[in-house]
Amino acid sequence: MAGTGTVRMLLERKDSGIWSISSNATVFDAIQLMADKNVGALPVVDNSRLVGIISERDYARKVILKGRFSKDTAVRDIMTQEVLTATPSDSITKCIRVMTEKRVRHLPVLEGTRMIGIVSIGDVLRWFFRPEPEQ
């Protein structure tokens, strides 16, 4: 198993795409974008500012189980507003601890107020179980 590192190191090895959605978009649009990009959550960004996060879990619990319709529900109505975040200098070990303790699967990464990426539980597991470099 590979050793620890920083969020910046993880992001450098990861695909560079960052997808987000507006709080005014419909939940249907958010789910469609998640499916198209094969991601489980989207940061919600308004006026270049992180205002929330929407996940497949939010969709299941706040739309499907409540009998709501995704095309009639705005992202702002179901997004998680108190977003836990990481910084590029955070250790990957810290991220896994936060994810485990707070029961979240995604951490947007902020450099100041600018979002530079997102780290998922899958990204962290791939980091820890990546092949060791040849010596």
BELJOTA-V471965 format. One record per run of one state. SS is the DSSP state (helix for helix, strand for strand, loop for the rest). FROM is the first residue (numbers start at 1). TO is the last residue. If there is no record, write none. Layout:
SS,FROM,TO / SS,FROM,TO
//
This chain:
loop,1,5 / strand,6,6 / helix,7,13 / loop,14,19 / strand,20,21 / loop,22,25 / strand,26,26 / helix,27,37 / loop,38,40 / strand,41,46 / loop,47,48 / strand,49,55 / helix,56,64 / loop,65,69 / helix,70,72 / loop,73,73 / strand,74,74 / helix,75,78 / loop,79,79 / strand,80,80 / loop,81,84 / strand,85,86 / loop,87,90 / strand,91,91 / helix,92,102 / loop,103,105 / strand,106,111 / loop,112,113 / strand,114,120 / helix,121,128 / loop,129,135
//
